[in-house]
């Protein structure tokens, strides 16, 4: 008969192979079209997107209006 005692599972750690891509660290700053560059591109894009949302949330203005591009006459107003 089995008992219903909870079992604790230990979190699995990443293998050394999973932390590396093409023999290099996944967090290395490598220029060019490499997997590392794509990881950094995604991270920076997420930071930019969240920053734009935060600007709109806290100032009640769009990003272009916040930076003064729409109000400066560079972009004509929409009627």
N, C-alpha and C positions, 0 to 999 in steps of 0.2 A: 504494500500500500504506500502510495506517495503522499508526502505531507506538502502542505501549501506554504512552506517557508520561503520567504523572498530570497532570491539569490542575488548577490551583488556581482555585477560584471565590471571588470576593470577596463578603462578606456584603452582602446588600441592605439598605439603610437604609430606614427608614420614610419615607414621603412626608409632607410637611407636612400634607396632608389627613388622613392616618391618625392623626396625633397630636392632631387636634382633632375635637370633636364639637359640632355646631351652632355652629361658629365659636368655641368656647371650648376651653381646654386640658382634656384628659381627667383631669388630676390636680387641677383646681381644686376648691375646697371650695364647692360650690353647694348651698344648702338646697332642699328640696322633692323631688318625684318626678322627678329628672333622671338621665340616664345617669351623670353624675359621682357623684351620691349613691349610686347602686347599686354603682358600682365601690368606693367607700369602705366601703359596707356589707359587701360581700364580703370585702374585705381585713381589716376588723375581726373579722368572723365567723371567718375562718381563724385569726387570732391567738388568739381565744378558744378555739377548738376545740383547737388545738395546746397552749395553756396547760392546758386541762383534762386532756388526755392526759398531759402532763408531770407534773402533780400526782399523777395516779393511778399513773404509772410509778415516780416517785421516793418517794412516801409510802406506797404500797400501801393507800390509802384512796380512797374516792370524793370527789368535789368537795364534796358537801354535808357529809360527815363531816369533811373537812379544815377546812371553815369552822366546824364546830361546830354545824351546824343539826340533824343527826340525833341527836347525843349530848346536846343541850340540852333535849330533850323537846318541841320545837316540832312535830316530825313524830313520830307514835307509831311505836314499833318494830313491825316485821313479825314475826308469830310463825309 
